């Protein structure tokens, strides 16, 4: 099983938004950046079989943009396990219920995604894997996600994913 962890794109800043944090949308720049990242993932031949997203608006918008480019026939599942206040253990437990091998794309927030990477790769929660907005990491699991059993394939910024020269590199280095 391969797990793609993706942070939402650039959203309107809290001090510029009058509503609750949960309703902050992506900026125009954030939407454009997410589209470029999705196009880079597509060029690398990455096609998610499952798409999970946090219920917060910025993550929902990010997932919808990626879905339109990468996997339009895959239904997006909204799950609280990807909310910012969730934990790596809660997300891991949810993903263990997916018994069909494939490529799971999880769209969420920091610090949850970085802590989850630490949990899967090192066996404990750490802040060693910070993720930029619209960044994506690929972690391979020998079976279902478990603490300490993941293998990091790559951890990329949006610039790296949208640069055409990096597509061939990812394909040759054991991407999906």
Phi and psi restraints in degrees (value plus and minus 20) as a CYANA .aco file:
   2 UNK   PHI    -132.6   -92.6
   2 UNK   PSI     114.5   154.5
   3 UNK   PHI    -137.2   -97.2
   3 UNK   PSI     101.0   141.0
   4 UNK   PHI    -117.8   -77.8
   4 UNK   PSI     102.1   142.1
   5 UNK   PHI    -123.6   -83.6
   5 UNK   PSI     103.7   143.7
   6 UNK   PHI    -148.8  -108.8
   6 UNK   PSI     109.3   149.3
   7 UNK   PHI    -105.1   -65.1
   7 UNK   PSI     125.7   165.7
   8 UNK   PHI     -77.2   -37.2
   8 UNK   PSI     140.0   180.0
   9 UNK   PHI     -94.2   -54.2
   9 UNK   PSI     159.4   199.4
  10 UNK   PHI     -83.2   -43.2
  10 UNK   PSI     105.5   145.5
  11 UNK   PHI    -131.1   -91.1
  11 UNK   PSI     145.1   185.1
  12 UNK   PHI     -79.7   -39.7
  12 UNK   PSI     116.7   156.7
  13 UNK   PHI     -87.1   -47.1
  13 UNK   PSI     129.6   169.6
  14 UNK   PHI     -76.3   -36.3
  14 UNK   PSI     -60.1   -20.1
  15 UNK   PHI     -92.9   -52.9
  15 UNK   PSI     -29.3    10.7
  16 UNK   PHI    -124.9   -84.9
  16 UNK   PSI     -18.3    21.7
  17 UNK   PHI    -138.9   -98.9
  17 UNK   PSI     108.5   148.5
  18 UNK   PHI    -105.6   -65.6
  18 UNK   PSI     -39.5     0.5
  19 UNK   PHI    -109.7   -69.7
  19 UNK   PSI    -195.7  -155.7
  20 UNK   PHI     -88.9   -48.9
  20 UNK   PSI     135.0   175.0
  21 UNK   PHI     -74.7   -34.7
  21 UNK   PSI     -57.4   -17.4
  22 UNK   PHI     -82.2   -42.2
  22 UNK   PSI     -39.5     0.5
  23 UNK   PHI    -124.9   -84.9
  23 UNK   PSI     -14.0    26.0
  24 UNK   PHI     -86.1   -46.1
  24 UNK   PSI     105.4   145.4
  25 UNK   PHI    -109.1   -69.1
  25 UNK   PSI     150.1   190.1
  26 UNK   PHI     -90.6   -50.6
  26 UNK   PSI     132.4   172.4
  27 UNK   PHI    -102.1   -62.1
  27 UNK   PSI     150.4   190.4
  28 UNK   PHI     -79.3   -39.3
  28 UNK   PSI     -61.1   -21.1
  29 UNK   PHI     -82.4   -42.4
  29 UNK   PSI     -61.5   -21.5
  30 UNK   PHI     -82.9   -42.9
  30 UNK   PSI     -62.9   -22.9
  31 UNK   PHI     -83.5   -43.5
  31 UNK   PSI     -64.0   -24.0
  32 UNK   PHI     -83.0   -43.0
  32 UNK   PSI     -61.7   -21.7
  33 UNK   PHI     -84.2   -44.2
  33 UNK   PSI     -62.6   -22.6
  34 UNK   PHI     -83.0   -43.0
  34 UNK   PSI     -61.0   -21.0
  35 UNK   PHI     -80.7   -40.7
  35 UNK   PSI     -63.1   -23.1
  36 UNK   PHI     -83.4   -43.4
  36 UNK   PSI     -60.8   -20.8
  37 UNK   PHI     -83.4   -43.4
  37 UNK   PSI     -65.6   -25.6
  38 UNK   PHI     -81.4   -41.4
  38 UNK   PSI     -59.4   -19.4
  39 UNK   PHI     -85.1   -45.1
  39 UNK   PSI     -58.1   -18.1
  40 UNK   PHI     -84.7   -44.7
  40 UNK   PSI     -62.0   -22.0
  41 UNK   PHI     -84.2   -44.2
  41 UNK   PSI     -60.1   -20.1
  42 UNK   PHI     -83.1   -43.1
  42 UNK   PSI     -63.7   -23.7
  43 UNK   PHI     -82.5   -42.5
  43 UNK   PSI     -46.8    -6.8
  44 UNK   PHI    -104.9   -64.9
  44 UNK   PSI     -20.1    19.9
  45 UNK   PHI      61.0   101.0
  45 UNK   PSI       0.8    40.8
  46 UNK   PHI    -109.8   -69.8
  46 UNK   PSI     101.3   141.3
  47 UNK   PHI    -149.6  -109.6
  47 UNK   PSI      84.9   124.9
  48 UNK   PHI     -83.6   -43.6
  48 UNK   PSI     122.5   162.5
  49 UNK   PHI    -118.3   -78.3
  49 UNK   PSI     -36.2     3.8
  50 UNK   PHI    -158.4  -118.4
  50 UNK   PSI     121.7   161.7
  51 UNK   PHI    -152.6  -112.6
  51 UNK   PSI      94.3   134.3
  52 UNK   PHI    -136.7   -96.7
  52 UNK   PSI     122.4   162.4
  53 UNK   PHI    -163.5  -123.5
  53 UNK   PSI     127.5   167.5
  54 UNK   PHI     -81.1   -41.1
  54 UNK   PSI     131.3   171.3
  55 UNK   PHI     -95.6   -55.6
  55 UNK   PSI     -28.9    11.1
  56 UNK   PHI     -87.9   -47.9
  56 UNK   PSI     122.0   162.0
  57 UNK   PHI     -74.2   -34.2
  57 UNK   PSI     -64.1   -24.1
  58 UNK   PHI     -84.2   -44.2
  58 UNK   PSI     -53.9   -13.9
  59 UNK   PHI     -94.5   -54.5
  59 UNK   PSI     -58.9   -18.9
  60 UNK   PHI     -81.0   -41.0
  60 UNK   PSI     -66.0   -26.0
  61 UNK   PHI     -83.1   -43.1
  61 UNK   PSI     -61.0   -21.0
  62 UNK   PHI     -81.2   -41.2
  62 UNK   PSI     -68.2   -28.2
  63 UNK   PHI     -82.1   -42.1
  63 UNK   PSI     -60.0   -20.0
  64 UNK   PHI     -83.9   -43.9
  64 UNK   PSI     -60.5   -20.5
  65 UNK   PHI     -85.5   -45.5
  65 UNK   PSI     -63.2   -23.2
  66 UNK   PHI     -86.7   -46.7
  66 UNK   PSI     -62.8   -22.8
  67 UNK   PHI     -77.5   -37.5
  67 UNK   PSI     -64.0   -24.0
  68 UNK   PHI     -80.8   -40.8
  68 UNK   PSI     -52.0   -12.0
  69 UNK   PHI    -113.4   -73.4
  69 UNK   PSI     -63.3   -23.3
  70 UNK   PHI    -113.1   -73.1
  70 UNK   PSI     -61.1   -21.1
  71 UNK   PHI    -169.6  -129.6
  71 UNK   PSI      44.3    84.3
  72 UNK   PHI     -81.5   -41.5
  72 UNK   PSI     -42.3    -2.3
  73 UNK   PHI    -110.8   -70.8
  73 UNK   PSI     -23.2    16.8
  74 UNK   PHI    -112.6   -72.6
  74 UNK   PSI     107.8   147.8
  75 UNK   PHI     -92.8   -52.8
  75 UNK   PSI     116.9   156.9
  76 UNK   PHI    -104.2   -64.2
  76 UNK   PSI     112.2   152.2
  77 UNK   PHI    -129.4   -89.4
  77 UNK   PSI     103.6   143.6
  78 UNK   PHI    -107.7   -67.7
  78 UNK   PSI     108.6   148.6
  79 UNK   PHI    -161.2  -121.2
  79 UNK   PSI     117.4   157.4
  80 UNK   PHI     -85.6   -45.6
  80 UNK   PSI     -39.9     0.1
  81 UNK   PHI     -84.0   -44.0
  81 UNK   PSI     -33.4     6.6
  82 UNK   PHI    -125.1   -85.1
  82 UNK   PSI     -12.0    28.0
  83 UNK   PHI     -87.2   -47.2
  83 UNK   PSI     134.1   174.1
  84 UNK   PHI     -76.5   -36.5
  84 UNK   PSI     -53.7   -13.7
  85 UNK   PHI    -107.2   -67.2
  85 UNK   PSI     -16.7    23.3
  86 UNK   PHI     -92.3   -52.3
  86 UNK   PSI    -194.7  -154.7
  87 UNK   PHI    -152.8  -112.8
  87 UNK   PSI     138.4   178.4
  88 UNK   PHI     -77.3   -37.3
  88 UNK   PSI     -55.3   -15.3
  89 UNK   PHI     -85.9   -45.9
  89 UNK   PSI     -60.9   -20.9
  90 UNK   PHI     -85.6   -45.6
  90 UNK   PSI     -64.4   -24.4
  91 UNK   PHI     -83.6   -43.6
  91 UNK   PSI     -62.6   -22.6
  92 UNK   PHI     -81.4   -41.4
  92 UNK   PSI     -64.1   -24.1
  93 UNK   PHI     -80.4   -40.4
  93 UNK   PSI     -62.2   -22.2
  94 UNK   PHI     -81.7   -41.7
  94 UNK   PSI     -67.5   -27.5
  95 UNK   PHI     -86.7   -46.7
  95 UNK   PSI     -45.8    -5.8
  96 UNK   PHI     -87.7   -47.7
  96 UNK   PSI     -36.0     4.0
  97 UNK   PHI    -100.6   -60.6
  97 UNK   PSI     -32.7     7.3
  98 UNK   PHI    -105.7   -65.7
  98 UNK   PSI      86.3   126.3
  99 UNK   PHI    -112.8   -72.8
  99 UNK   PSI     -32.6     7.4
 100 UNK   PHI    -106.9   -66.9
 100 UNK   PSI     102.7   142.7
 101 UNK   PHI     -81.2   -41.2
 101 UNK   PSI     127.6   167.6
 102 UNK   PHI     150.4   190.4
 102 UNK   PSI    -176.1  -136.1
 103 UNK   PHI    -138.5   -98.5
 103 UNK   PSI      92.3   132.3
 104 UNK   PHI    -119.9   -79.9
 104 UNK   PSI     103.2   143.2
 105 UNK   PHI    -123.1   -83.1
 105 UNK   PSI     100.3   140.3
 106 UNK   PHI    -132.1   -92.1
 106 UNK   PSI      97.9   137.9
 107 UNK   PHI    -125.3   -85.3
 107 UNK   PSI      99.2   139.2
 108 UNK   PHI    -173.2  -133.2
 108 UNK   PSI    -160.5  -120.5
 109 UNK   PHI    -155.5  -115.5
 109 UNK   PSI     141.0   181.0
 110 UNK   PHI    -111.6   -71.6
 110 UNK   PSI     127.7   167.7
 111 UNK   PHI    -108.5   -68.5
 111 UNK   PSI     -18.9    21.1
 112 UNK   PHI     -74.9   -34.9
 112 UNK   PSI     -67.0   -27.0
 113 UNK   PHI     -85.0   -45.0
 113 UNK   PSI     -63.6   -23.6
 114 UNK   PHI     -85.1   -45.1
 114 UNK   PSI     -60.2   -20.2
 115 UNK   PHI     -86.4   -46.4
 115 UNK   PSI     -56.1   -16.1
 116 UNK   PHI     -84.7   -44.7
 116 UNK   PSI     -61.8   -21.8
 117 UNK   PHI     -78.8   -38.8
 117 UNK   PSI     -66.5   -26.5
 118 UNK   PHI     -79.1   -39.1
 118 UNK   PSI     -62.1   -22.1
 119 UNK   PHI     -82.7   -42.7
 119 UNK   PSI     -65.8   -25.8
 120 UNK   PHI     -91.7   -51.7
 120 UNK   PSI     -56.2   -16.2
 121 UNK   PHI    -106.9   -66.9
 121 UNK   PSI     -59.0   -19.0
 122 UNK   PHI    -129.3   -89.3
 122 UNK   PSI     -30.3     9.7
 123 UNK   PHI      67.2   107.2
 123 UNK   PSI     -17.7    22.3
 124 UNK   PHI    -170.6  -130.6
 124 UNK   PSI     135.7   175.7
 125 UNK   PHI     -89.9   -49.9
 125 UNK   PSI     110.3   150.3
 126 UNK   PHI    -165.7  -125.7
 126 UNK   PSI     146.1   186.1
 127 UNK   PHI    -125.5   -85.5
 127 UNK   PSI       9.6    49.6
 128 UNK   PHI    -102.3   -62.3
 128 UNK   PSI     -26.6    13.4
 129 UNK   PHI    -146.8  -106.8
 129 UNK   PSI      45.1    85.1
 130 UNK   PHI     -87.1   -47.1
 130 UNK   PSI     127.5   167.5
 131 UNK   PHI    -143.2  -103.2
 131 UNK   PSI     110.8   150.8
 132 UNK   PHI     -94.2   -54.2
 132 UNK   PSI     142.3   182.3
 133 UNK   PHI     -81.1   -41.1
 133 UNK   PSI     112.1   152.1
 134 UNK   PHI      48.9    88.9
 134 UNK   PSI      -7.5    32.5
 135 UNK   PHI     -97.5   -57.5
 135 UNK   PSI     138.6   178.6
 136 UNK   PHI    -159.7  -119.7
 136 UNK   PSI     119.7   159.7
 137 UNK   PHI    -145.4  -105.4
 137 UNK   PSI     124.4   164.4
 138 UNK   PHI    -134.5   -94.5
 138 UNK   PSI     101.1   141.1
 139 UNK   PHI    -141.3  -101.3
 139 UNK   PSI     105.3   145.3
 140 UNK   PHI    -111.7   -71.7
 140 UNK   PSI     117.8   157.8
 141 UNK   PHI    -138.5   -98.5
 141 UNK   PSI     115.7   155.7
 142 UNK   PHI     -82.5   -42.5
 142 UNK   PSI     -49.0    -9.0
 143 UNK   PHI    -163.2  -123.2
 143 UNK   PSI    -134.6   -94.6
 144 UNK   PHI    -109.4   -69.4
 144 UNK   PSI     138.3   178.3
 145 UNK   PHI     -79.0   -39.0
 145 UNK   PSI     112.2   152.2
 146 UNK   PHI    -165.4  -125.4
 146 UNK   PSI     132.7   172.7
 147 UNK   PHI     -79.1   -39.1
 147 UNK   PSI     106.7   146.7
 148 UNK   PHI      59.2    99.2
 148 UNK   PSI     -17.5    22.5
 149 UNK   PHI    -125.7   -85.7
 149 UNK   PSI     -20.6    19.4
 150 UNK   PHI     -99.8   -59.8
 150 UNK   PSI     134.8   174.8
 151 UNK   PHI    -143.1  -103.1
 151 UNK   PSI     100.7   140.7
 152 UNK   PHI     -95.2   -55.2
 152 UNK   PSI     101.7   141.7
 153 UNK   PHI    -111.4   -71.4
 153 UNK   PSI     -66.4   -26.4
 154 UNK   PHI    -185.1  -145.1
 154 UNK   PSI     140.4   180.4
 155 UNK   PHI    -162.9  -122.9
 155 UNK   PSI      85.9   125.9
 156 UNK   PHI    -142.8  -102.8
 156 UNK   PSI     128.5   168.5
 157 UNK   PHI    -102.7   -62.7
 157 UNK   PSI     145.3   185.3
 158 UNK   PHI     -78.6   -38.6
 158 UNK   PSI     -58.2   -18.2
 159 UNK   PHI     -82.1   -42.1
 159 UNK   PSI     -60.6   -20.6
 160 UNK   PHI     -86.7   -46.7
 160 UNK   PSI     -59.8   -19.8
 161 UNK   PHI     -92.7   -52.7
 161 UNK   PSI     -49.6    -9.6
 162 UNK   PHI    -112.6   -72.6
 162 UNK   PSI     -22.6    17.4
 163 UNK   PHI    -105.4   -65.4
 163 UNK   PSI     100.4   140.4
 164 UNK   PHI     -75.4   -35.4
 164 UNK   PSI     -53.3   -13.3
 165 UNK   PHI     -86.4   -46.4
 165 UNK   PSI     -42.3    -2.3
 166 UNK   PHI    -100.8   -60.8
 166 UNK   PSI     -37.3     2.7
 167 UNK   PHI     -83.1   -43.1
 167 UNK   PSI     -69.2   -29.2
 168 UNK   PHI     -83.5   -43.5
 168 UNK   PSI     -57.3   -17.3
 169 UNK   PHI     -81.3   -41.3
 169 UNK   PSI     -66.0   -26.0
 170 UNK   PHI     -85.3   -45.3
 170 UNK   PSI     -60.1   -20.1
 171 UNK   PHI     -83.2   -43.2
 171 UNK   PSI     -58.0   -18.0
 172 UNK   PHI    -101.9   -61.9
 172 UNK   PSI     -33.2     6.8
 173 UNK   PHI    -123.6   -83.6
 173 UNK   PSI       5.7    45.7
 174 UNK   PHI      62.5   102.5
 174 UNK   PSI      14.6    54.6
 175 UNK   PHI     -85.5   -45.5
 175 UNK   PSI    -182.5  -142.5
